[in-house]
């Protein structure tokens, strides 16, 4: 179903009654067909429940092309059934929160869950939700969006529900490693250590093939609500493609914009230079892989936008003997910096050069990790004190 005409508005009775009932009926049919026949029964949820949601100011419908395709409740705390939680604990049990209940949609409507989550998190960064043990579809969606499973809550009827919470006040940084590296490479580990206690640094192992890697990165960005992308080498190649499209700032460390040429000189068997979570050590560079990168290279700058021009920054090692693409970078972007290192930064270089620039990007986008501060000699020598309007 088309989504360009999709709108979210407050529900109203009796005007929306018929559409809401149809959505509830469709949702119950989906539940039953997927092995979840016990969550909504005995007339639940009724229009009286909807009226209660309306009275609390949290009853919403989603329309697509003028027709109601989904319903949900978004209600302020406290939720009485959340006062006690078993087999776990809430991420935070002190601050106010909102709770999402009664998500229902027709099967033809795609992307409803994400539309609801994006809408709700635009209103509050601290949200809780629960679902039935048999509702595997909802559990998958909740976890995919980045909620943490906190434990079990009991309804007034005595039924159990799996309870989740997500807070979005944590700065999230995604690091994308180079072609031979992994999420456990030296720059990744150094970033995690540098931001420990101040920000969450996500350092996944990227798929070998470029389309799979881009798809994986996009899914991570949607799920984790990232604040900045940081790449090195091939990881910067990917970050440059994704960042302008999703309007997330990025720092490209020694970006390698001509991966095809790099791979053509290395056809054959190779080993990763840092461990991967799946235990894989060996990989093969072949003509097919090279061709996949060649096709992506042709379109790598197609997504450049005015946002990207100011929010995608480059960091280039003065001793880099592998990638020399600052002139190409400056054809599309504005802010370029240097550091006195090679293609793959050492742990010290990450701390002294990458971390300060990440802090500066976050500062100019209105966010902070709480402890900005770069060695003054670095600011003076390499221009990190330059005023940049973002």
MOGIUR-V110058 format. One record per backbone hydrogen bond with DSSP energy under -1.0 kcal/mol. CO is the residue of the C=O (numbers start at 1). NH is the residue of the N-H. If there is no record, write none. Layout:
co:CO nh:NH
co:CO nh:NH
This chain:
co:3 nh:6
co:7 nh:63
co:9 nh:61
co:12 nh:16
co:14 nh:17
co:16 nh:20
co:17 nh:21
co:18 nh:22
co:19 nh:23
co:20 nh:24
co:21 nh:25
co:22 nh:26
co:23 nh:27
co:24 nh:28
co:25 nh:29
co:26 nh:30
co:27 nh:31
co:28 nh:32
co:29 nh:33
co:30 nh:34
co:31 nh:36
co:32 nh:35
co:41 nh:44
co:46 nh:50
co:47 nh:51
co:48 nh:52
co:49 nh:53
co:50 nh:54
co:51 nh:55
co:52 nh:56
co:53 nh:58
co:54 nh:57
co:58 nh:74
co:59 nh:11
co:60 nh:72
co:61 nh:9
co:62 nh:69
co:62 nh:70
co:63 nh:7
co:64 nh:67
co:67 nh:64
co:69 nh:106
co:70 nh:62
co:71 nh:104
co:72 nh:60
co:73 nh:101
co:75 nh:99
co:79 nh:82
co:80 nh:83
co:86 nh:152
co:97 nh:77
co:98 nh:128
co:99 nh:75
co:101 nh:73
co:104 nh:71
co:106 nh:109
co:111 nh:115
co:112 nh:116
co:113 nh:117
co:114 nh:118
co:115 nh:119
co:116 nh:120
co:117 nh:121
co:120 nh:123
co:120 nh:124
co:125 nh:168
co:126 nh:98
co:127 nh:166
co:128 nh:100
co:129 nh:164
co:131 nh:162
co:132 nh:135
co:134 nh:136
co:135 nh:139
co:136 nh:140
co:137 nh:141
co:138 nh:142
co:139 nh:143
co:140 nh:144
co:141 nh:145
co:142 nh:147
co:143 nh:146
co:148 nh:165
co:151 nh:163
co:152 nh:86
co:153 nh:161
co:155 nh:158
co:159 nh:155
co:161 nh:153
co:162 nh:131
co:163 nh:150
co:163 nh:151
co:164 nh:129
co:165 nh:148
co:166 nh:127
co:171 nh:200
co:172 nh:227
co:172 nh:228
co:173 nh:202
co:174 nh:230
co:176 nh:232
co:180 nh:273
co:182 nh:185
co:185 nh:189
co:186 nh:190
co:187 nh:191
co:188 nh:192
co:189 nh:193
co:190 nh:194
co:191 nh:195
co:195 nh:198
co:195 nh:199
co:200 nh:173
co:202 nh:175
co:209 nh:213
co:210 nh:214
co:211 nh:215
co:212 nh:216
co:213 nh:217
co:214 nh:218
co:215 nh:219
co:216 nh:220
co:217 nh:221
co:218 nh:222
co:219 nh:223
co:220 nh:224
co:221 nh:225
co:228 nh:174
co:229 nh:251
co:230 nh:176
co:231 nh:253
co:232 nh:235
co:233 nh:237
co:233 nh:256
co:234 nh:238
co:235 nh:239
co:236 nh:240
co:238 nh:242
co:239 nh:243
co:242 nh:246
co:243 nh:248
co:249 nh:229
co:250 nh:313
co:251 nh:231
co:252 nh:315
co:253 nh:233
co:258 nh:262
co:259 nh:263
co:260 nh:264
co:261 nh:265
co:263 nh:266
co:268 nh:285
co:270 nh:283
co:276 nh:279
co:281 nh:272
co:283 nh:270
co:285 nh:268
co:286 nh:290
co:287 nh:291
co:288 nh:292
co:289 nh:293
co:290 nh:294
co:291 nh:295
co:292 nh:296
co:293 nh:297
co:294 nh:298
co:296 nh:299
co:297 nh:300
co:299 nh:302
co:301 nh:304
co:305 nh:309
co:307 nh:311
co:308 nh:312
co:309 nh:334
co:311 nh:250
co:313 nh:252
co:314 nh:337
co:315 nh:254
co:316 nh:339
co:317 nh:320
co:325 nh:329
co:326 nh:330
co:329 nh:332
co:329 nh:333
co:335 nh:314
co:337 nh:316
co:339 nh:318
co:339 nh:341
co:341 nh:319
co:346 nh:350
co:347 nh:351
co:348 nh:352
co:349 nh:353
co:349 nh:354
co:350 nh:355
co:353 nh:357
co:354 nh:358
co:355 nh:359
co:356 nh:360
co:357 nh:361
co:358 nh:362
co:359 nh:363
co:360 nh:364
co:362 nh:367
co:363 nh:366
co:375 nh:379
co:376 nh:380
co:377 nh:381
co:378 nh:382
co:383 nh:386
